[in-house]
Amino acid sequence: VVPEPNLNEVMFEETTCQSLAKMLENCLSKSKQTKLGCSKVLVPEKLTQRIAQDVLRLSSTEPCGLR
């Protein structure tokens, strides 16, 4: 029997995922202006969201989790 997901946990994970994706986008934007010296960085749609989901999934088994 698979336990039903806790709604609060699902909402927390979604919020965390969105925050992480936004942080990745901000880092790319800053790098574009300061390190890369270009006017645009093109990223496939929802790529930062998928990366954030992968990071959260992989960090769930780490002793210190996501820092």
N, C-alpha and C positions, 0 to 999 in steps of 0.2 A: 504494500500500500504506500503510495507516494503522498506525503503530507502536502496539504494545500499551502501555497505561498502566503506569507503574512503580508497583508496589504501595506502596512507601515514600512516593512522592509523593502517591498517592491518600489514604493514611492521614494524611499531614501536612496535606493540604488539608482533610480532614474534621475533624481536630482543630482546625485554625485556624478553620474555619467555625463550629464549635461554640463556640469561645472568643469569637469575635467576636459571635455571637448572644447569648451570656451577657452580654457587656459591654454590648450594646445594651439588654438587659432590665434590667441593673443601673442604667444611666443613666436609663431610664424610671422605675424605682422611686424613685431619688433625686429626680428632677424632680417626681414625684408628691408627695413629702413636703415638698420645699423650695420649689419654684417654682409648681407648679400648685395647691397647697392643696386637694387632693382626697384621698379615701380609696381610690379605685380608678381604675385606668387599664385599660380593656379593649382588648386587642389580638387580632385574629383569630389563630386557631391557626396556628402555623408561619410567621407573618409575619416575625418577627425572623430566623428561619432563612433565609427567601427573600431578605431584605434583605442578610444576611451573604454569601450566595452571590453576589448581584449585585455587592456591593462587591468581593469577591475576584476575580470575573470581570473587572470593569472595571479593577481595579488591576493586573491581570497585564500590561497593555500600557503601563502608566505607567513612566517611567524610574526612579522611586524605589520603585515597587511600593506595598505597603501599609505605612504607618508607624503 
